[in-house]
Amino acid sequence: MNDSFEENYMSLSLNERSTLIFDQIKDTYTFWKIKKAIKDELVKKKEITEDLSTLIPKIMTSQNLDTKVKNKVQEIMDKQGFFKDNITIAKNKFKD
């Protein structure tokens, strides 16, 4: 299954890849914590004068939530064996 995941993943468009990863992340505790942190931060503000599309990335960066998302994506990709072949190739290059 892992080999087919990597092959299928690589054949997808960027939008399709994003959807696939989102579908695997959206029910995790990490995703819930991130949503709650953003919501809490927005509730704290008396008035929102910025566009949410610029405000949310600022909140994520200030609370280090962007790194948590990256780590979760890495974890999911690793569980699927996506990086297995790349690591094997790298190890073999260093052996020579």
N, C-alpha and C positions, 0 to 999 in steps of 0.2 A: 504493500500500500504506500509506503514512503516514497519509493521510486516513482510511482504513478503520481503522487502528490507533486513532486518536484517537476516532473514533465508537464503536468497539467498547469501548474502555477506559472511556469515559464512561458507557456503558450497563451496566457491570458493578457489582456490589455491592462494598462495601469489602473484604470477604473475597476475592472473586474478583480484584479488582485486586491485592491483596497476593500472591495465588498467582501471578498472571501475572508480576509483577515478580520475585518470588522465583525462579520458573523461569528467568528470564533472567539472574539474578545468581549462582545457585548453582554454576555451573561456572567462574566467573571467578577470577582470581588474587587479587583483592581479598577476595572471600568466603573463600577458602582462608586468606589471611593473618589474617583476623579470627577464624576458627575456631581456628587454631593459637594465636593470642595468648590467646584465652579459655582454651583447654585448658592452655596453659603456666602461666597464672595460677592456675588451679584446682589444678594439680599442685603448685605451690609451697606451697599452703596445707596444713598438716599435718592440720588438722581443718576441715571445713566445717560451721559452726554455723548458717549462714543458708540460707534457702530459695534455690535456684538462680534462681528467677524474680525475686528482688531482687538477688542477687549479680551475675548476668551483666550487667544494665544498668549497675551500678556499675563493673564492669571496663571495659565499653565506653566509658563516659564518661571514666574516669580515663586511658585510653590513647588517647582521641580517636578511637575506632573508630566511634562513632556518626556522626561527621562523614564518615568514609570511606564508610559505608553510604549516607548522604544524597547524597554526591557521585556515587557509582556509580549510584544510582537516577536522579539528574538526567542523568547521561551517557546512560543507556539511553533515558530518555524523550526526550532531545534527539536521539539517533540515529534514533528512530522519528518525529521531526518533530512531536512532541506540542506543543512550545512555539512552533512556527513561526507559526501563526495568531495567537496571543496577542501575539507580538512585532510582527507586521505591524499589528495593530489599535492597539497602543500607539504605534508610530511614526506612524501616520496621525493619531492624536489630537494628537500634539505638533506636527505640521505645520500644523494649523489655527490 
